[in-house]
Amino acid sequence: MKQVEQIIELLNDTSFPQVVLLDGAWGSGKTHFINHQLINKIKEVFSSNIYFFSLYGISSIDDFRDKIISLSMTEQEEASVVAKYFSKIVDGAAVNMGERGVGAIINGVAGAYKYKLYGELDDCFLILDDLERVADDKIIKNILGECLSLAESKNIKVLVVANESKLSCKDDIEKVFADKYKFSFTHEEIVSILRQEYDVLDDQLANELLLNITAVNSKNIRVLKRAVVKFIRIKNEIEQIKNIILDQALSKVLSYVIRICYAKFECGFSKEEIIETVETIVLRKMTKNEEEIINERQQKLESILDDSFFEVSEKLVIYCCDGLYEFTDLQQELKLPVKSSLLDAMMSVWAQNKLTEEEFAEGVKLLEGFIASAEGVTLYKWFTACDTYIFMLDNKVIDTSRYSKESLIKVCTNVEIQRFQIPPKCEGIEHDFRTNFYDQELNKIYFSKKERINAMGEKNRRSDFSQQFIQSWNNVKNEVYQSFMHSPIYQMINEEVIKEALTCWSNEEVFQFVRFNEHRYRFINIQEYFEPEIEALKTICTMLEQLRAELGFGLKVASIAGLRNCFFDAYTRMENNLGRNNPEESTS
């Protein structure tokens, strides 16, 4: 109520005509504040008639006056008084002028009476909303002048509600307003308002909402209402999914929706900008050069979409921005957390704190057994178990009954990689980025082991991929597009494999393969992505020249020539960008 008291204090100051500006951004809750808090206090303090209306659509000063007059009298009062005012002359007018003449007289009499009422207007309170939405600056100036005149000559107080930053007539504002009050709700007040309107926001979701709007400093109630409405629809669907950890899932999705809507509707980022940032946020954070010039707009968007956004589905961005609900499997598309075993629960601090003392004690034993004897599991899961155990030791959650920190680090160092699964696909750069264990020494050991496992997996995959590649481009193109559009690949494929593939493939497959590569290298800083391919591309170019000579003529020969030129251009550009002196070669 502090804001109410401060505004009342300004309106009580009689040292200047009482015309006060309530300034606040679009969507900040000004109208809500007036309707739910301020008007009742005005009635209590001033005992005045209050006329509250929007100036949107007012096209002249006469419109403005008519609006005040119409609010100052009820329909019954207007009909009764106006009828009495001209009843004495209606009969004579009807005889002498006919029906059309009577209508003109009635309109004239009604107009005269309205302005008589306006002249007698006194002892009231005007609240004028949306000043910035009046289309013409001249009309705005006239309205402000009229407000000042009413406040100076009558016992009338005026509160004008506007977003001052959108008004251009600054001089008039300075002349008219005795005081200005900069309005905004606190984040806590905004959450309270939203909870009153949407009863689905329980304590947990309200806390999550507060955390997110505080983090991005969002105070636009209209945008937040839009976000909450979108969240409610997804919430209703999530609640129907079995085996979901509901509180975690809802908190996660609410955070995503709030931040996407804030970026789109409050900060003005486009849907395309948001999608592109979501798709590349991990890569940029890993490859960012400290000396590069930071794009402030991009930096702002990345600060809104935090590190967790690498998991966000493009469908969620489209839904938040355009309202198109295209989800088919929310659990998979939003990567919602599912209920897990006791062992899995022990690997999450969140889940641990939901366990009973008995469950936790049993979970510690399971965790120790898993560390000691698990085989055929992923390296990441096993190291997560070890990292969790170290965290619990460091924070005195458990004692050193089976492992000390030093002994467990030794176990991690000496563990044989044969105990772990060989990944069927390369985990890739995204997984490396988000792997950040609590214990940094363990973190280093993990990546050392992971490098060895990936090397084994890579050898297996390379053999399998080569066989599929030779058989048909159609066999591998989806994997290549998804995994290697911006990742090096040709250093892993022997030039003889490519030669055999090109020989076996149809003309169309060779043509499509060339198109893929031309698009793949079609940007400036390709060396940042494909430098490991440079020597392989040189060798492949030599092979392609020989293959073209062997084949002689045909559609495939033309495509192979295009492929050779594409590869030559790629490695030449990379070497030039890296500052290497590459002797010119013929591109014929």
C-alpha positions in Angstrom: 0.0 0.0 0.0 3.0 2.3 0.1 2.4 3.3 -3.6 -1.2 4.3 -2.8 -0.1 6.5 0.2 2.5 8.2 -1.9 0.0 9.0 -4.7 -2.6 10.3 -2.2 0.1 12.5 -0.7 0.8 14.1 -4.1 -2.9 14.6 -4.8 -3.3 16.3 -1.4 -0.7 18.9 -2.2 -2.6 22.2 -3.0 0.5 24.3 -3.8 0.0 23.6 -7.5 -3.1 22.5 -9.6 -3.6 18.9 -8.8 -2.7 17.2 -12.1 -0.5 14.2 -11.4 1.1 11.8 -13.9 1.2 8.1 -13.1 4.0 6.9 -15.3 4.6 3.2 -16.1 5.6 0.9 -18.9 3.2 -1.0 -21.0 1.9 -4.1 -19.2 3.4 -2.9 -15.8 0.0 -3.2 -14.1 -1.1 0.4 -13.8 -4.7 -0.2 -14.6 -4.9 -3.2 -12.3 -3.3 -1.1 -9.5 -5.9 1.6 -10.0 -8.9 -0.7 -10.1 -7.9 -2.9 -7.2 -6.0 -0.6 -4.8 -6.1 3.2 -5.7 -9.8 3.9 -6.4 -11.0 2.6 -3.0 -8.5 4.8 -1.2 -9.5 7.9 -3.3 -13.1 7.4 -2.4 -12.1 7.1 1.3 -9.9 10.2 1.4 -11.6 12.6 -1.0 -15.3 11.5 -1.0 -15.5 12.6 -4.6 -17.2 11.2 -7.7 -14.6 9.3 -9.7 -14.7 9.2 -13.5 -12.2 6.7 -14.9 -11.9 6.1 -18.6 -9.4 5.3 -21.4 -8.4 8.1 -23.8 -7.9 5.5 -26.5 -10.0 6.5 -29.5 -10.5 10.2 -28.4 -10.2 12.2 -31.6 -10.9 15.7 -30.5 -11.3 17.9 -27.4 -15.1 17.7 -27.9 -14.8 13.9 -27.7 -13.0 14.3 -24.4 -15.6 16.6 -22.9 -18.5 14.4 -24.1 -16.8 11.4 -22.4 -16.7 13.2 -19.1 -20.3 14.4 -19.4 -21.6 11.0 -20.3 -19.9 9.5 -17.3 -21.2 12.2 -15.0 -24.8 11.3 -15.5 -26.8 8.1 -15.7 -29.0 7.4 -18.7 -32.1 8.0 -16.7 -30.9 11.4 -15.5 -29.9 12.4 -19.0 -33.2 11.3 -20.5 -35.3 13.0 -17.8 -33.4 16.4 -17.7 -33.0 16.8 -21.4 -36.7 15.9 -22.0 -37.8 18.5 -19.6 -35.4 21.1 -21.1 -36.9 21.0 -24.6 -40.5 19.6 -24.0 -42.0 23.1 -24.1 -40.9 23.7 -27.7 -41.4 20.3 -29.3 -45.0 20.7 -30.2 -44.5 24.1 -31.9 -41.4 22.8 -33.7 -43.3 19.8 -35.0 -46.1 21.9 -36.4 -43.7 24.4 -38.1 -40.7 22.3 -39.2 -41.8 18.7 -39.5 -40.0 15.6 -38.0 -36.5 16.4 -39.4 -36.7 19.9 -37.9 -37.6 18.4 -34.6 -34.6 16.1 -34.7 -32.2 19.0 -35.3 -33.7 21.0 -32.5 -33.5 18.0 -30.1 -29.8 17.5 -31.0 -29.1 21.2 -30.5 -30.9 21.3 -27.2 -29.1 18.1 -26.0 -25.8 19.6 -27.0 -26.5 22.8 -25.3 -27.5 21.0 -22.1 -24.4 18.8 -22.2 -22.1 21.8 -22.2 -24.2 23.4 -19.5 -23.5 20.3 -17.4 -19.8 20.4 -18.3 -19.6 24.0 -17.2 -21.1 23.1 -13.8 -18.8 20.1 -13.4 -17.1 20.4 -9.9 -15.8 18.4 -6.9 -14.8 15.2 -8.8 -11.8 13.1 -9.6 -10.7 12.3 -13.2 -8.5 9.3 -13.9 -7.5 9.3 -17.6 -5.8 6.2 -18.9 -3.8 5.5 -22.1 -2.7 9.1 -22.9 0.1 7.7 -25.1 -2.6 5.9 -27.3 -4.1 9.2 -28.5 -3.1 9.3 -32.1 -2.5 13.1 -32.5 0.0 15.1 -30.5 -2.2 18.2 -30.9 -5.1 16.4 -29.3 -2.8 15.3 -26.5 -1.8 18.9 -25.9 -5.4 20.0 -25.9 -6.4 17.3 -23.4 -3.5 18.3 -21.1 -4.4 21.9 -21.3 -8.1 21.1 -20.5 -7.0 19.1 -17.5 -4.9 21.9 -16.2 -7.8 24.4 -16.7 -10.2 22.1 -14.8 -7.8 21.7 -12.0 -7.1 25.4 -11.7 -10.7 26.7 -11.9 -12.6 23.8 -10.3 -12.4 21.6 -7.3 -11.2 18.8 -9.7 -8.2 16.5 -9.3 -6.8 14.8 -12.3 -4.6 11.6 -12.4 -3.3 10.9 -15.9 -2.0 7.4 -16.6 0.6 7.0 -19.3 3.9 5.6 -20.5 5.8 8.8 -20.6 8.6 7.3 -22.7 6.1 7.0 -25.6 5.0 10.7 -25.4 6.8 13.3 -27.6 5.3 16.5 -26.1 7.8 16.8 -23.3 7.4 20.5 -22.8 3.7 20.3 -22.2 4.2 17.5 -19.8 6.6 19.6 -17.7 4.1 22.5 -17.7 1.0 20.6 -16.8 1.9 18.0 -14.2 2.5 19.1 -10.7 4.1 15.8 -9.9 5.0 12.5 -11.5 4.9 9.1 -9.9 7.0 6.3 -11.5 4.9 3.2 -11.1 6.0 -0.4 -11.0 5.1 -3.5 -9.0 7.8 -5.5 -7.3 8.4 -9.0 -8.5 6.8 -10.4 -5.4 3.7 -8.3 -6.0 3.5 -9.4 -9.6 3.6 -13.1 -8.5 0.8 -12.3 -6.0 -1.4 -10.8 -8.7 -0.8 -13.7 -11.0 -1.7 -16.2 -8.2 -4.9 -14.4 -7.6 -5.9 -14.8 -11.2 -4.5 -18.3 -11.9 -5.2 -20.7 -9.0 -3.0 -23.4 -10.7 0.1 -21.6 -9.4 0.7 -23.4 -6.2 3.5 -22.5 -3.8 6.2 -24.4 -5.7 5.3 -22.9 -9.1 4.9 -19.4 -7.6 8.5 -19.7 -6.3 9.7 -20.9 -9.7 7.9 -18.0 -11.3 9.5 -15.6 -8.9 13.0 -17.0 -9.5 12.7 -16.6 -13.3 11.1 -13.2 -13.5 13.6 -11.9 -10.9 16.5 -13.4 -12.9 15.5 -11.7 -16.2 13.9 -8.7 -14.5 10.5 -9.1 -16.1 7.7 -6.9 -14.8 5.3 -6.9 -17.7 2.1 -8.4 -16.3 0.4 -8.7 -19.7 3.3 -10.7 -21.1 3.5 -12.9 -18.0 -0.2 -13.6 -18.2 0.3 -14.7 -21.7 3.1 -17.0 -20.6 1.1 -18.5 -17.7 -1.9 -19.2 -20.0 0.5 -21.1 -22.4 2.1 -22.9 -19.5 -1.3 -24.0 -18.1 -2.2 -25.9 -21.3 1.1 -27.8 -21.2 0.7 -28.4 -17.5 -2.7 -30.0 -18.1 -1.1 -32.4 -20.6 2.0 -33.2 -18.5 -0.3 -34.1 -15.6 -1.7 -36.9 -17.7 1.7 -38.5 -18.4 2.5 -41.5 -16.3 5.8 -41.9 -14.5 6.7 -38.2 -14.6 8.4 -36.5 -11.7 5.7 -33.9 -11.8 7.1 -31.1 -9.6 10.5 -31.1 -11.5 8.8 -31.3 -14.9 6.4 -28.4 -14.2 9.2 -26.2 -12.7 11.4 -26.9 -15.7 8.7 -26.1 -18.3 7.5 -23.0 -16.5 11.0 -21.6 -16.5 11.3 -22.3 -20.3 8.0 -20.7 -21.1 8.5 -17.6 -19.0 11.9 -16.9 -20.5 10.8 -17.6 -24.1 7.8 -15.3 -23.8 9.9 -12.6 -22.1 12.4 -12.7 -24.9 9.7 -12.6 -27.6 7.0 -10.3 -26.3 8.8 -8.0 -23.9 12.3 -7.8 -25.4 11.3 -8.0 -29.0 13.4 -10.9 -30.2 12.0 -12.8 -33.2 11.1 -16.5 -33.1 13.9 -17.2 -35.5 16.5 -15.5 -33.3 15.3 -17.5 -30.3 15.4 -20.8 -32.2 18.9 -20.1 -33.6 20.2 -19.2 -30.2 18.7 -22.4 -28.7 20.3 -24.5 -31.4 23.8 -23.0 -31.1 24.1 -21.8 -27.5 26.3 -24.7 -26.4 28.7 -24.4 -29.4 29.1 -20.6 -29.0 29.8 -20.9 -25.3 32.5 -23.4 -26.0 34.2 -21.7 -28.9 33.8 -18.1 -27.8 37.0 -16.2 -28.3 37.7 -13.7 -25.5 38.9 -11.2 -28.0 35.9 -11.3 -30.3 33.6 -8.4 -30.4 30.5 -9.2 -28.5 27.1 -8.7 -30.1 25.1 -6.9 -27.4 21.8 -8.1 -28.8 23.0 -11.7 -28.9 24.5 -11.4 -25.4 21.2 -10.2 -24.1 19.3 -13.1 -25.6 21.8 -15.6 -24.3 21.5 -14.2 -20.8 17.7 -14.8 -21.0 18.0 -18.3 -22.4 20.3 -19.9 -19.8 22.6 -22.9 -20.2 19.7 -25.4 -19.7 18.2 -24.3 -23.0 20.3 -26.8 -25.0 17.5 -29.2 -24.1 14.7 -27.0 -25.4 12.6 -28.2 -28.3 12.0 -26.0 -31.3 8.3 -26.9 -31.0 8.2 -25.2 -27.6 9.6 -22.0 -29.0 7.0 -22.1 -31.8 4.2 -22.8 -29.3 5.2 -19.8 -27.1 5.7 -17.4 -30.0 3.0 -18.4 -32.4 0.6 -20.5 -30.3 0.9 -23.5 -32.6 0.7 -26.7 -30.4 2.5 -29.3 -32.4 3.7 -31.7 -29.7 3.3 -35.4 -30.2 5.3 -36.7 -27.2 5.8 -34.2 -24.5 8.0 -36.4 -22.4 10.5 -36.9 -25.1 10.2 -33.5 -26.8 10.6 -31.5 -23.6 12.9 -34.1 -22.0 10.8 -34.3 -18.9 12.3 -36.1 -15.9 10.8 -39.6 -15.2 10.6 -41.4 -12.0 13.6 -43.6 -11.4 15.0 -46.4 -9.3 16.4 -45.7 -5.8 19.9 -45.8 -7.3 19.0 -43.2 -9.8 17.4 -41.1 -7.1 20.7 -41.2 -5.2 22.4 -39.5 -8.1 20.2 -36.3 -7.8 20.4 -34.0 -4.8 16.9 -33.0 -5.6 15.6 -36.6 -5.5 17.8 -37.5 -2.5 16.0 -35.0 -0.3 12.7 -36.6 -1.1 13.8 -39.9 0.4 13.0 -41.1 3.9 16.0 -41.8 6.2 15.6 -45.5 5.6 15.5 -45.1 1.9 18.5 -42.9 1.9 20.5 -45.4 4.0 19.6 -48.2 1.6 20.5 -45.9 -1.3 24.0 -45.2 0.0 24.6 -49.0 0.0 23.3 -49.3 -3.5 25.5 -46.5 -4.6 28.6 -48.1 -3.0 27.8 -51.4 -4.6 27.3 -49.8 -8.0 30.7 -48.1 -7.8 32.4 -51.3 -6.8 30.9 -53.8 -9.3 28.8 -52.3 -12.0 29.6 -53.4 -15.5 28.2 -52.7 -19.0 27.0 -49.2 -17.8 27.8 -45.9 -19.4 31.0 -44.1 -18.3 28.9 -41.0 -17.5 26.5 -42.8 -15.1 29.4 -44.5 -13.2 31.3 -41.2 -12.8 28.1 -39.4 -11.8 27.8 -42.0 -9.0 31.4 -41.4 -7.9 30.9 -37.6 -8.1 27.7 -37.8 -6.0 29.5 -39.9 -3.4 32.4 -37.3 -3.2 29.9 -34.5 -2.9 28.2 -36.3 0.0 31.6 -36.9 1.7 32.6 -33.2 1.3 29.3 -32.0 2.7 29.3 -34.5 5.6 26.1 -36.1 4.3 27.8 -39.5 4.9 30.9 -40.6 6.7 33.8 -42.5 5.1 32.5 -46.0 6.0 33.5 -47.6 2.6 35.3 -45.0 0.6 37.2 -41.9 1.5 37.6 -39.2 -1.1 41.2 -40.1 -1.7 40.4 -43.8 -2.1 37.5 -43.1 -4.5 39.7 -40.9 -6.7 42.2 -43.7 -6.9 39.4 -46.1 -7.9 38.3 -43.7 -10.7 41.9 -43.4 -11.9 42.5 -47.1 -12.1 39.1 -48.3 -13.4 39.3 -50.4 -16.6 37.4 -49.0 -19.5 36.3 -52.5 -20.4 33.7 -52.1 -17.6 31.8 -49.6 -19.7 29.5 -49.4 -22.7 31.1 -48.4 -26.0 28.7 -45.6 -27.2 27.0 -46.4 -30.5 27.2 -42.8 -31.5 29.6 -40.0 -30.6 28.3 -38.2 -27.6 29.4 -35.0 -29.3 30.2 -31.5 -28.2 27.0 -30.8 -26.4 27.5 -33.6 -23.9 31.0 -32.5 -23.3 29.8 -29.0 -22.5 27.2 -29.9 -20.0 29.4 -32.5 -18.3 30.7 -30.6 -15.3 31.2 -32.7 -12.3 31.3 -31.3 -8.7 34.8 -32.5 -8.2 37.3 -31.1 -10.7 39.9 -33.8 -10.2 37.3 -36.4 -11.0 36.2 -34.2 -14.0 39.7 -34.5 -15.5 39.8 -38.3 -15.0 36.4 -38.6 -16.6 37.5 -36.9 -19.8 40.7 -38.9 -20.0 38.7 -42.1 -19.8 36.0 -40.8 -22.1 38.6 -40.0 -24.8 39.8 -43.6 -24.7 36.2 -45.0 -24.9 35.3 -42.6 -27.7 38.4 -43.7 -29.6 37.3 -47.4 -29.3 33.8 -46.5 -30.3 35.0 -44.3 -33.2 37.0 -47.2 -34.6 33.9 -49.5 -34.5 31.6 -46.8 -35.9 34.1 -45.9 -38.6 34.0 -49.5 -39.9 30.2 -49.7 -39.7 29.7 -46.3 -41.3 32.2 -47.0 -44.1 30.3 -50.2 -45.1 27.0 -48.3 -45.1 28.6 -45.4 -47.0 29.9 -47.6 -49.7 26.5 -49.3 -50.2 24.5 -46.1 -50.7 24.4 -42.3 -49.9 20.8 -42.8 -48.9 21.9 -45.2 -46.1 23.9 -42.6 -44.3 22.7 -39.2 -45.4 20.3 -38.7 -42.4 23.1 -39.4 -39.9 25.5 -37.2 -41.9 23.1 -34.3 -42.0 22.2 -34.6 -38.3 25.7 -35.3 -36.9 28.3 -33.9 -39.3 26.8 -30.9 -41.0 29.1 -28.8 -38.7 31.5 -31.5 -37.5 34.5 -32.9 -39.3 34.1 -36.3 -40.9 36.5 -36.9 -43.9 39.5 -37.4 -41.7 37.7 -40.6 -40.5 36.9 -41.9 -44.0 39.6 -43.5 -46.1 39.8 -42.0 -49.6 39.5 -45.5 -51.0 36.1 -45.9 -49.3 34.9 -42.7 -51.0 36.3 -43.9 -54.3 34.5 -47.2 -54.0 31.2 -45.4 -53.0 31.3 -42.9 -55.9 31.9 -45.8 -58.3 28.9 -47.8 -56.9 26.5 -45.0 -56.4 23.9 -43.9 -58.9 24.3 -40.6 -60.8 21.6 -39.0 -58.6 23.3 -40.1 -55.3 26.6 -38.6 -56.4 24.9 -35.4 -57.5 23.1 -35.1 -54.1 26.4 -35.9 -52.2 28.0 -33.0 -54.1 25.1 -30.7 -53.2 25.5 -31.6 -49.5 29.2 -30.7 -49.5 28.7 -27.4 -51.3 26.2 -26.3 -48.7 28.3 -27.7 -45.8 31.2 -25.4 -46.6 29.2 -22.3 -47.5 30.2 -19.9 -44.7 33.2 -17.9 -43.8 34.9 -19.4 -40.7 34.8 -23.0 -41.8 38.3 -23.6 -40.3 36.8 -23.4 -36.8 34.7 -26.5 -37.5 36.5 -28.5 -40.2 40.3 -27.9 -39.7 40.8 -31.7 -38.9 39.7 -32.4 -42.5 42.4 -30.4 -44.3 44.9 -33.1 -45.0 42.2 -35.6 -45.8 40.6 -33.3 -48.3 43.9 -32.9 -50.1 44.3 -36.6 -50.4 40.7 -37.0 -51.5 41.1 -34.3 -54.2 44.1 -36.2 -55.7 41.9 -39.4 -55.7 39.0 -37.6 -57.4 41.3 -36.3 -60.2 42.4 -39.8 -60.9 38.9 -41.2 -60.7 37.6 -38.6 -63.1 40.3 -39.5 -65.6 39.5 -43.2 -65.2 35.8 -42.7 -65.9 36.3 -40.4 -68.9 32.9 -39.0 -69.6 29.3 -38.9 -68.2 27.1 -37.2 -65.7 29.0 -38.8 -62.8 32.2 -37.4 -64.1 30.8 -33.8 -64.0 29.6 -34.3 -60.5 33.0 -35.7 -59.4 34.6 -32.6 -60.9 32.3 -30.4 -58.9 33.1 -32.4 -55.7 36.8 -32.0 -56.3 36.5 -28.2 -56.8 34.3 -28.0 -53.7 36.9 -29.8 -51.5 39.8 -27.9 -53.0 38.1 -24.6 -52.3 37.3 -25.7 -48.7 40.8 -26.7 -47.7 42.4 -23.7 -49.5 40.1 -21.3 -47.7 40.8 -23.0 -44.4 44.6 -22.8 -44.8 44.4 -19.2 -45.9 42.2 -18.3 -42.9 44.7 -20.1 -40.6 47.6 -18.1 -42.1 49.2 -21.0 -43.9 50.9 -20.5 -47.3 49.1 -22.8 -49.6 50.6 -22.9 -53.1 48.0 -22.3 -55.8 46.7 -25.4 -57.6 44.7 -25.7 -60.7 41.0 -26.0 -60.3 40.5 -27.6 -63.7 
